[in-house]
């Protein structure tokens, strides 16, 4: 897990003046080839550049369409490993609670867009083994984390689905949990963390549910994305989570569960407080560029908002690589 960047490595990504993402230099090098879609600017006062989606794109559908064209071009060029896992599944890009566009799930790490998912901790209270937790082993054919151990049920929050709705859907698809059991889902809050890999940036928030299951229930997969399930006592689960065989971005959910149920405590772990804090990273603190930019702009003349060109106006902002061309 990571929460820091080298200066100059990251640029805020803005849509309609709102920061919605983070863009690394390797992605930036490709986006400059699409000046009609992305504007790359430099702020003299903050000494940090930014990437902005052309404000001439006025609505959700137009923004989605224009970004999709770029992403499909990048995919065809084979430049980014993340795009090799293209799913035709979309995540919404939001400012607070307002959706601005939707983006192919596989592309979101390239733009550092906040992602949301749902996880279910399935557990039993065994008469001799105590608290036991169901884990799944992902299919070897999965686009991401193939063959890794994972939470019993988990899935991304795709466009058109609610949080509880996603939990119920994934429970049926991944573990064949019937409705008479899934109705007992208990909301357990969320975990949030930041992870960086060769795929890109992962500012993730996972909505967590706990589900106590009968001793005789055995999950089985229905969508071909899971190759095995295993029921582990809590102590063995702790050991499994900290091996390279476990999906890194799912580990926080299991760790949170074990903390809440008293199987990882401050008496056992020296860095307990730090671990708890890293399970609840305030991701909103990474997306504050818009506020600082607005403060600067208010001190100078207003930028034109209707000419599709973001390189005119305020003296605090100067063109760096390219400006907007009118969208065709």
N, C-alpha and C positions, 0 to 999 in steps of 0.2 A: 504494500500500500504506500501511496506517496501523496504528499500535500504541498510540494514546493517545485518551482521551476527555475531554471537559469534565466536570467534577464535576457530578453530578446527572443527566447525560444517560443513564446506563446503570444498570440494576439487575440483580443476579444472578437467575437463574431456577433454582429448586430443585425437585427431585423426590425424595421420600423423604429429605429432609435433605441431598441431594447436589447441588452446583451443576453444572448441565448446560448452562446457556446464559446469554445476555446479552440484556436487553430494553431497547430505547430508549423514550424518552418518548412517541413517536407511537403505538407499539404498546401501551404501558401505558394510554393514554387509552381504548383499546377494550377491553382486558382487564378494566377495572374494572366493565364492564357484565355480567360473568359471575362474580359473587361465589360462586356454588355450585361453580365450577371453579377459580378463581384467588384466592389471598389476597395482598393487597398490604400489606406491613408496613413499619415503620420501626424501625431499630435506633438507640437513643439514643447508644450508645457509638461506633459506627462512623460515625454521621451519614450512613448510606447505607441506602436502602430495599431491599427485596427482593420478588420475586414467587415464590410457592410454589404448586405444584399441590396441590390438596386432598389431604391425607394419608388422608382417608377412602377414597380410591380405592386398593384394596389390591393389585391385580395388574396385570400388563402389559396385558391385554386391556381392563380397565376404564379404565385411564389413557388408552390409545389411543382408545377409543370416546368418552370425554368431551372430549378435546382435539379430536378429529375433528369433533364437532358444532359447536364454537366456530369452527373453521377454515372449515367450510362456510358458516356464517352470515356470517363476515367476507368470504368470497369472493363471496357473493351480494350483499353491500352494495357491492362494488367499491371498497373503501377503499385497498387496497394493490396496487401494480403487480406485486409478486412473485406474488400469488395468481392473476393472469391467466394465468400459465404452469402452471397445475395439470396434473399429469401422471398421477395415479393410480399413482404410484411412491413407495415408502416408504423412508426412511432410519431406522435405529435410533438412538434416543437412549440413550446409555449413561453409566454411572458406572464409570470405569475399564473393565473388560471385561464388566460386567453390564448387559444391556439392560433398560431401565425401561419403555419404550414405543416405538412406531414413529410417525413423523410424515410427512405428505405432503412430498415433496422440495421443492416450491415454497414451502412455509411455513417451512422451516428457517432462512432468513435473518432472518425476523421474530423468532425466538427466540434467535438467535446460537448455535445448536447446532453443535457441531463436526461437520464433514462430511469424508468420506473418499472418495477416488476412485483410479482407476488410469489411468496414462498409459504409452503405448509410444512410445519414440523409434525410429522406423524409419530406418535409414541405410544407405548404400552407400559403398564405397571405390572411387571412380572413378579410372581409370588416368591421366586428364589433369586432372580437376577436383578431385581429392582427396576429402576427406570431404564427402559430400552428405547432406542430410536431407530426408525426405519430410514435407510439410505437407498438411493438408486444409483446404478451404474449406467452412465449415458451410453447410447449406442455408438459403436465404432464408426458409424457413417454420419454422425452429427457434424454440421459445418464447424461448430465451435466446441472446444473441450471434449473431443471424442474419447470415449473410454474412461473418462474421469468419474470418480464418485461424486455424488451430489445430494442435495436435500431430496426427501421423498417426492415432493412435488414443487415445481417452480416454473414460472413463465413470465415473459415480458408483457407489459400493459400496452396492447396494440390499439390502434385507432378504432373507436366504436365500442370498446368494452370497458365496463366499470371494474372497480377493484374486487369486490366480492364476486361479481360475475366471472371475472377471470379466474379467481381461485376455484370456483365450482367447476368451470370448464376444464381447467388443467387437472383437477383431481380426477375427473372422469377419464380424460384422455391418457394421462400418464400412469395412473395407478388404479383405475377402475373402481374408485370409491363410490359406493351407491349413495343415493340421496338420503336414505335414512341415517347414514353416518355423517355425511358431509354437512348436514344441518347442524351438527354440533361444533362447527368451526368457531374458535374463539379468537377474536382480534387481539394481537399482542404488540401493537404499535408498529414501528418500523426501524430499520437500520439504514444508515447512509455512510458511504465510504467513497474514496477516490482511488482508482487503480489505473496504472499506465503499463501498456505492453506494446509489442510491435504492431498490434492491431490498431492502437490509438489510445484515446483517453476515455475513461469510464467513470464519470461522476454519477454513481448509482444510488437510488433509494429503493429499498425493498419493503413492501408492505407484508408484514408477518402475521401468520395465523398458526395457532396450535390446535392439534386435533388428537384427542385421546382415542385410541382404537381398541377394539376387543382383542383378547389374546389369540383368538382363532382366526382373525382376519389376516389374509396374506395378499398384499397388492400384486396386481399383474398389469402389464402395459397393454394399451389398446391402440397406440398410434405409431408404433415402430421406432420410437425415439429412446427407449430404455431397453437394455439387454439383461439387467438383473436387479433384484432387490435383496437387501440384507438387513436383518434386525440385529443391532449391536447394543450391548450394555453401555451405559453412559461413559464409563472409563475407557472402553475400547473406542468409542466414538471420538473422544477427545484425541486419542492417539491417531486415529485415521485422518481427522481434519487437518492435522499438522504435517501430513506427508505430501509429497509431490503428486500423489495419485488423486488428490482431492481438488475439485474445481475451486480456484482461488477466490472468485467473486461470490461463491456460495458459502465459503467458510464463515464470514461474519454472522450469517443467520444462525448457523448451528452453534457458534460460540455464544451468541446472545442467548439462545435457548438454554445452554448449559449453565450460563451465569444466573439466569433467572430461576433455575431449578436447583441452584446451590452446588453444582458439580465443578464449577470453577470459581474459586473464592479468593479474597484478598490474602487469606492465610496461606494459600497454596501457591500463588503467583506473585512474584516481586513487582511486576509491571502491571498489576491489576487495574489501577486507575487509568493508566495510559491506554490499556486495551479497551476499557469501557468508553473512553473518549473517542477512540478511533472507530468505534461502532456507530457513533452519532456525529459524524463530521458535519459542521455547518456549511453545506455546499453553497448556500446562497452567498457566502462571503467571497466566492470565486467569480461572481457575476455582478460586480458593482461598477463596472466601467461606465455604464450609461449614466449613472448618477453624477459621476465626476465630469463626464463630457458635457452634460447639460449645464452644470454650474459654470463651466468655462464659456460655453456658448452664450449664456445669458449676459456675460460681461462684455460681449462683443456683438456685432451686428448679426441679425437672424440669417441663417442659411436659407436660400430659396428651397422650397419644398415641392415645386411642381415642374422642374425642368429636367429631371432625370439625371442631373449632374451633381455629384457630391463634392466636387473639387473647387467650387466657387464659394465666396462668402467669407466666413470668419478667418481672421488672421492667425488664430491659434492652431488652425488645421492647414497643413500644406500637402499637396499631392506627393505621393511617393513613387509607386510603380504605375498605377493607371487610374483612370477615372471612369465614370459610367458613360457608355454610349446609349443612345436611345434603344430601347428594346424593339426588336423587329416585330 
